Amino acid sequence: MIKSAIGTVIVLAVGAFLAYYAMGHHIVKTDKGYITMPKKEMSISNTFADIRNWERGDFEDHPEITKALLENGHEDLVPMTSSERIKDWLKDKAGDLLD
């Protein structure tokens, strides 16, 4: 009886940890494997995404994932025009200067 109670508590603790981790991270499946990136806010939305067949509109529909990819050095996975990349770079630099 005690062994099963301890086993249950361990399973619940592991499950709670995994749920907490998932709420704080984006888990993104790419052609090369999985990427985990921290979220700005704890939530269950946009926790997992398979971007292997995403097109530009899909990235626009999921701005949190797109921004996390760009901020964590995975720009090559986000289809953007060169003018959009320059515009985003300038916004980031202007924001850094204001901070």
FISEMAR-145369 format. One record per residue: x, y, z of N, C-alpha, C in turn. Coordinates in nm, 3 decimals. Example, Ala and Ser with C-alpha at 12.3 -4.5 7.8 and 13.67 -1.06 7.14 Angstrom:
BEGIN
R n_u n_v n_w ca_u ca_v ca_w c_u c_v c_w
R 1.319 -0.569 0.780 1.230 -0.450 0.780 1.320 -0.330 0.780
R 1.285 -0.225 0.708 1.367 -0.106 0.714 1.290 0.003 0.787
***
This chain:
BEGIN
R n_u n_v n_w ca_u ca_v ca_w c_u c_v c_w
R 0.082 -0.119 0.000 0.000 0.000 0.000 0.087 0.126 0.000
R 0.190 0.129 0.084 0.275 0.247 0.092 0.358 0.261 -0.035
R 0.403 0.150 -0.093 0.479 0.156 -0.218 0.396 0.216 -0.330
R 0.271 0.176 -0.339 0.186 0.231 -0.445 0.157 0.379 -0.421
R 0.145 0.420 -0.294 0.121 0.561 -0.264 0.245 0.644 -0.300
R 0.363 0.593 -0.269 0.486 0.663 -0.304 0.501 0.670 -0.455
R 0.471 0.562 -0.524 0.476 0.561 -0.671 0.381 0.662 -0.731
R 0.261 0.671 -0.674 0.162 0.767 -0.723 0.210 0.910 -0.702
R 0.267 0.937 -0.587 0.318 1.071 -0.558 0.432 1.107 -0.654
R 0.519 1.013 -0.682 0.630 1.038 -0.775 0.577 1.066 -0.915
R 0.482 0.986 -0.960 0.423 1.006 -1.093 0.355 1.142 -1.101
R 0.281 1.180 -0.997 0.215 1.311 -0.996 0.317 1.425 -0.994
R 0.425 1.410 -0.920 0.528 1.513 -0.915 0.596 1.531 -1.050
R 0.628 1.420 -1.116 0.689 1.428 -1.249 0.592 1.491 -1.348
R 0.466 1.453 -1.342 0.365 1.512 -1.431 0.349 1.661 -1.408
R 0.350 1.702 -1.281 0.337 1.844 -1.250 0.458 1.922 -1.301
R 0.577 1.865 -1.287 0.697 1.930 -1.338 0.691 1.945 -1.489
R 0.650 1.839 -1.558 0.642 1.846 -1.705 0.539 1.949 -1.750
R 0.426 1.957 -1.681 0.324 2.057 -1.715 0.377 2.198 -1.691
R 0.448 2.217 -1.580 0.506 2.348 -1.550 0.610 2.386 -1.655
R 0.694 2.291 -1.694 0.796 2.317 -1.797 0.730 2.353 -1.930
R 0.626 2.278 -1.967 0.558 2.303 -2.094 0.491 2.439 -2.097
R 0.440 2.484 -1.983 0.375 2.615 -1.979 0.475 2.729 -1.994
R 0.602 2.704 -1.969 0.702 2.808 -1.977 0.790 2.802 -2.100
R 0.763 2.706 -2.190 0.850 2.689 -2.307 0.769 2.660 -2.433
R 0.822 2.705 -2.545 0.772 2.665 -2.677 0.853 2.541 -2.717
R 0.786 2.438 -2.762 0.854 2.320 -2.815 0.819 2.315 -2.963
R 0.919 2.335 -3.047 0.898 2.349 -3.191 0.966 2.235 -3.265
R 0.889 2.168 -3.350 0.945 2.059 -3.431 0.983 2.116 -3.567
R 1.111 2.096 -3.605 1.161 2.142 -3.734 1.209 2.022 -3.814
R 1.258 2.049 -3.934 1.314 1.941 -4.016 1.437 1.877 -3.952
R 1.506 1.954 -3.868 1.630 1.906 -3.806 1.610 1.848 -3.666
R 1.491 1.856 -3.613 1.465 1.804 -3.479 1.376 1.899 -3.400
R 1.392 1.896 -3.269 1.311 1.978 -3.179 1.393 2.094 -3.124
R 1.325 2.207 -3.103 1.386 2.325 -3.043 1.297 2.363 -2.924
R 1.357 2.393 -2.811 1.281 2.447 -2.698 1.329 2.588 -2.672
R 1.233 2.677 -2.652 1.263 2.818 -2.628 1.174 2.868 -2.516
R 1.224 2.956 -2.431 1.141 3.009 -2.323 1.029 3.099 -2.376
R 0.914 3.094 -2.309 0.803 3.183 -2.340 0.817 3.311 -2.260
R 0.756 3.417 -2.307 0.754 3.543 -2.234 0.661 3.534 -2.113
R 0.550 3.461 -2.128 0.452 3.445 -2.021 0.414 3.299 -2.008
R 0.385 3.258 -1.886 0.342 3.120 -1.862 0.201 3.102 -1.918
R 0.185 3.008 -2.010 0.053 2.976 -2.063 0.060 2.841 -2.132
R -0.055 2.784 -2.155 -0.060 2.656 -2.224 -0.067 2.675 -2.376
R -0.102 2.797 -2.419 -0.113 2.822 -2.563 0.025 2.827 -2.629
R 0.030 2.784 -2.752 0.153 2.783 -2.831 0.267 2.706 -2.765
R 0.232 2.599 -2.695 0.335 2.518 -2.630 0.406 2.431 -2.731
R 0.332 2.366 -2.821 0.394 2.278 -2.921 0.351 2.322 -3.060
R 0.448 2.325 -3.151 0.418 2.359 -3.290 0.509 2.278 -3.382
R 0.451 2.223 -3.485 0.526 2.153 -3.589 0.533 2.247 -3.709
R 0.648 2.311 -3.728 0.660 2.416 -3.831 0.719 2.362 -3.961
R 0.730 2.233 -3.975 0.795 2.177 -4.094 0.725 2.216 -4.223
R 0.595 2.229 -4.221 0.521 2.263 -4.343 0.455 2.400 -4.335
R 0.500 2.483 -4.243 0.440 2.615 -4.229 0.482 2.705 -4.343
R 0.389 2.793 -4.380 0.417 2.896 -4.478 0.413 3.031 -4.407
R 0.434 3.135 -4.479 0.445 3.268 -4.420 0.321 3.306 -4.337
R 0.205 3.273 -4.386 0.081 3.305 -4.315 0.070 3.234 -4.181
R 0.122 3.113 -4.172 0.120 3.039 -4.046 0.204 3.110 -3.940
R 0.318 3.163 -3.981 0.403 3.236 -3.887 0.334 3.365 -3.842
R 0.261 3.429 -3.932 0.187 3.550 -3.897 0.074 3.519 -3.800
R 0.016 3.399 -3.810 -0.092 3.358 -3.719 -0.040 3.323 -3.580
R 0.089 3.298 -3.566 0.150 3.260 -3.437 0.268 3.353 -3.406
R 0.238 3.480 -3.373 0.345 3.577 -3.352 0.436 3.544 -3.233
R 0.381 3.478 -3.130 0.465 3.443 -3.014 0.576 3.346 -3.055
R 0.541 3.246 -3.133 0.640 3.147 -3.177 0.739 3.213 -3.272
R 0.689 3.295 -3.362 0.777 3.364 -3.458 0.878 3.452 -3.385
R 0.831 3.529 -3.288 0.920 3.617 -3.214 1.022 3.537 -3.133
R 0.977 3.426 -3.073 1.070 3.342 -2.996 1.178 3.283 -3.087
R 1.140 3.241 -3.207 1.239 3.188 -3.301 1.342 3.295 -3.337
R 1.294 3.416 -3.366 1.383 3.524 -3.405 1.475 3.565 -3.290
R 1.422 3.570 -3.168 1.501 3.614 -3.054 1.603 3.509 -3.009
R 1.581 3.383 -3.046 1.671 3.277 -3.002 1.762 3.226 -3.112
R 1.780 3.307 -3.215 1.879 3.275 -3.318 1.836 3.176 -3.423
R 1.706 3.163 -3.445 1.657 3.069 -3.547 1.587 3.144 -3.660
R 1.646 3.256 -3.702 1.587 3.339 -3.808 1.572 3.262 -3.938
R 1.661 3.166 -3.960 1.657 3.090 -4.084 1.530 3.007 -4.099
R 1.457 2.985 -3.991 1.335 2.905 -3.997 1.211 2.990 -4.030
R 1.225 3.122 -4.021 1.112 3.212 -4.043 1.125 3.277 -4.180
R 1.029 3.252 -4.270 1.037 3.313 -4.403 1.001 3.462 -4.398
R 1.100 3.547 -4.421 1.078 3.691 -4.423 1.151 3.750 -4.543
R 1.099 3.860 -4.591 1.170 3.931 -4.696 1.286 4.007 -4.634
R 1.382 4.045 -4.713 1.498 4.116 -4.659 1.458 4.250 -4.599
R 1.359 4.317 -4.657 1.316 4.446 -4.601 1.251 4.427 -4.464
R 1.179 4.318 -4.445 1.120 4.290 -4.314 1.228 4.261 -4.211
R 1.331 4.190 -4.252 1.441 4.161 -4.159 1.512 4.289 -4.117
R 1.534 4.379 -4.213 1.599 4.506 -4.182 1.511 4.589 -4.089
R 1.381 4.591 -4.117 1.287 4.666 -4.034 1.286 4.612 -3.891
R 1.282 4.481 -3.875 1.285 4.420 -3.742 1.416 4.450 -3.670
R 1.526 4.445 -3.742 1.656 4.474 -3.683 1.661 4.618 -3.632
R 1.610 4.710 -3.713 1.609 4.850 -3.674 1.521 4.873 -3.552
R 1.405 4.806 -3.546 1.317 4.818 -3.430 1.388 4.768 -3.304
R 1.458 4.656 -3.315 1.529 4.602 -3.200 1.638 4.698 -3.152
R 1.713 4.753 -3.247 1.821 4.845 -3.210 1.765 4.973 -3.149
R 1.655 5.023 -3.202 1.593 5.143 -3.146 1.542 5.114 -3.004
R 1.484 4.996 -2.984 1.440 4.957 -2.851 1.554 4.946 -2.753
R 1.667 4.892 -2.798 1.785 4.881 -2.712 1.836 5.019 -2.671
R 1.834 5.112 -2.764 1.881 5.247 -2.735 1.790 5.318 -2.634
R 1.660 5.292 -2.643 1.566 5.355 -2.551 1.572 5.295 -2.411
R 1.616 5.172 -2.401 1.625 5.106 -2.269 1.743 5.154 -2.199
***
